[in-house]
Amino acid sequence: MTQSTIGIIPARYASTRFPAKPLVNLLGKSMIRHVYEGAITSKLIDVVVVATDHSAIAEECRHHGIPVVMTHSDLPSGTDRIVAALTQYEADSATHFSTIVNIQGDEPLISADVLDPLVEALQSTPQADVATPITRIINANDLTNPAVVTVAMTQTRRALYFSRSPIPYVRGAMTSTGLTTADMLAHYPYMKHIGIYAYRRSALEQFVRLAPSVLEQTEQLEQLRLLEAGAYYHCVPTDSVLYAIDTPDDVAQVESALRSRSTVV
């Protein structure tokens, strides 16, 4: 049976900076539950499943009725985990998906507001291979943070390059005292890339056929593998505020955002 779109949430147990991160308690609920419950608000994703390598995460999912697929712990990337989970889920369910959305397992504020425009972008931009969200950088400190990935793109929002450095370089903003990040933001609308992807099936299959590229290994950014091979990444602006959890220090900020969202709702 053919269905249109599946969302897969990779949830790896081991993490150098935050072991067992998917199970961290956020306002009485595990992070993986927050991500799943946000993902299923999508109107355009038919099925959402978790892909994990650890029995504790799988048990947490099963306990709360979340579809889960076990994958090997030694897969080289989150995208490889997506492909492994897709292959197994399709075999088990006798389904076939044409669009696959990679939903990061450390984005507990994810919602349809971010996900559905990605699926819509692939539907309305037939030449695009991948759709991915971007947002305006307003904090000058983000420009010098290598965890914040910037993107340079064409006027039609086709990605030209992703980098852990601020791109482009604003030469005209140089002053006698140097170039500050505030100067750079004043001269150019820098965009932050959010690591969520809606893939056409052919693009995802191409990813796993390709060897890691030079640019990918240099920047440590998976998306550069396909980009270097000529793939069309369509960037989709979003005003949604997302806070990923990378370390235990991020928990307080995310819990504050979750409380604010609950108050607004």
N, C-alpha and C positions, 0 to 999 in steps of 0.2 A: 504494500500500500504506500502510495506517495503522499507525503505531507510537505508543506511549504517550508516551515522554519522551526529549527530547534535551538534552544539556548542551553549552553553547557557551561557550568561553573566549575573550573578547576580548583580543587582544594587540597593542597599539599600539606602534610603534617609537619615535615621538617622545615625549619627556617632558621637561618643563622642569627637573625636579629630578633625573632619572635617565634620560638617553637610552639607548636599546637595552636597557632594563630586562629584557624577557623573555629575553634571551640571557645575562644575568649568570650566571657560573659559581658554583654552590653545591655544594661538595664533589664537584667533577668532573662535574657535570651541570647543564645549563641550567635556569633557573627554569621555563621553559615545559614542560620535560619533567617536572619535579617536580609541577607543577600537574596536567598530564594524567594522570600515573601515579596521583596521589592521587584524581582524579575517577573513573577507571575502576574503582576499588574499589567504587563504588556498585553495589548490587544492583537498584536501581530505575530507573536511567538506562540506556536502551537503546543510545544512541550518544553519544559525546563527540567534538566537533570544535573546532579552533582557528579563530578568525576574526582575521585579521591584515591589515595594510595595507602590509607590507614583505616584499620578496623574501628577505631574510636570515632572517627568522623562518619564512617558509614553507619555505625550504630546510632549516632545522634540523628542522622537523616532518617533512618528507618523508624526510629521512635516517634518522629513527628510527621511521618507520611511523605517524606521527600524522596522522590526517585533518585537512586544513586547507582553508580557504576564503579566497580573497583578497577584500578589501573596500576601498572607497575611503578614502583618508587624510583626507578632509575631512568625514567624518561628524560630526555635532555632539555625539554622546554615545556612551558604551559601549553603551547600550540600542539606539540606532539601528544600531550595528554588529552587535548580536545579530540584529536583524530582517533586516538585509541578508544576513547569513550564512545565516539560516534559509531565506529565500526562495531563495537560490542552491542550498543543499544539497538542499532538497526537490525543486527542479526537476531537479537532476542525478541524484538517486537515486530519483526517483518515489516518495517517501515523504511522509507527512503526520503531524505531531506535535501532540498535544493539550496537552502540558505542555512548557515550555521553561525550563531552569535556566540562569541567568546566573552563571557561575563566574568570579570575578575572576582575572585572569592574574597577579596579584602575591601570591597566597596559596599558597605552596609547601607548606604543611602541611595543605592541604585533604584531606578523606577522606570515606568513606561515613558516618562518625559525624555529620558535619554535613549532608551532602547528603540522605541517605535520609529523615531526619525531616521535611524540607521537602516532599518528594513525598508522604509519608504524611499530612502535615497538610492538603494540598489534597484528598486522597482522603477524609479523615475530616471535613473542614469544608467542605461544599459551598457555603456562602455566601461563602467567602473567594476573593478574586481573586488574591492573591499571598501566598506564605509566605516568611518571611525570618528568619534566626537572630539571637538576642540573647544576651548574656552579662552576668553581674553585674560591675560595676565595683568593683574592690578597691583600686586605686591612686588615691590622692587627686589626684595630678598629672594624671590623665586628665580630670578634670572641667574643667580650664582649658585643655585641649588642643583646639583647634578641629578637629583631624583625627579626634578621637573623637566620634562622633555618638551622642547619647542619644535615648531614645524614651520617651514617655509613652503608656500604654495602659490599656485597660479591664481589669476583673477576668477577662474571658475572653480576654485578650491580643490584642485588636484594637487596632492602633496608632491613637492619637489625633494624634500629631505626632512628627516627627523634627527634631532641632536640633543645631547645632554648639555651642550653649550647654547647660549642665546644666539639664535640666527634670525635675521641677518645681523651683521655687524653695522652699527650706525656710525659711519665715519664722520659724517657732518656734525655730530654732537660732541666731538672732542673739544675740550676747553683747555685753558692754560694749566688747570689743576688736574687734568685727566678726564676720563670718561666714567661717570657714575651710572649705576643702574637706573636711578631716577631720570637722568638725562636721556637714557636709552628709551625708557617707557614714554617719555614726553615726545620723542621723535618718531616712534614706530609702534603700531598696535601688535605687540608680541602675543602669540597664541600658544597656549599650553595644550599638549596632546594628552588625552585621557585614554588609557590602554584597554579599550573595549572595542571589539571588532565584529562587524557583520560580514561574513565571507560568502561569496558565491562558492559553491562546492568545488568547482574547477580550480579556484585560487587556493583553497585549503589543500587540495590534493597536490597542487604544484609545490606548495610550501614543503611538504614532507619529502618530496622527490629531490629537492634541492639540497646541496651541502651548505652548511653555514657559510655566509659570505664574509669577505674581508671587512666590509663596513659594519656588518652585524657584530663581528667579533671585536672590532675596534671600539665601537660605542656601547657594546653590550645591549643592543636593542634588536629584538627579534624581527620587528616589522621591516627592518632594512634588508632582510633576506629577499623578500618578494619585491620590494621597491627597487633594489639593485638589479633584479632580473627583469624589470620593466613593468611591473604591475601598477595598475591605476588605483591609488588610494584616494577616495573621495572624502574630504573633511567636512563634517557636519557641525556647525556651531551650536552650542547649548549654553543656556544661562543657568542650568541646574548646578547647584553647589554640591560637589562630592568631596568627601574626605576619606582617602584610603588609609588603612591601618598598616603601617610598616613596622612600627616598634611599639612597645608598651606605653611609651610616652604619648602616643596618638589617641589612646583610649578615651581620655577625659574630653578631648575636643569632639570626638565623634559622639560620645554620649550626650554632650551639650547640644549638638546639632540634632540628634534624635529627639531629645526633649522638646526642642523648639518646633520641630516638624509636627510632633504630636499635638502641641498646643495650637498650632495653626489649623491643623485638620479638625 
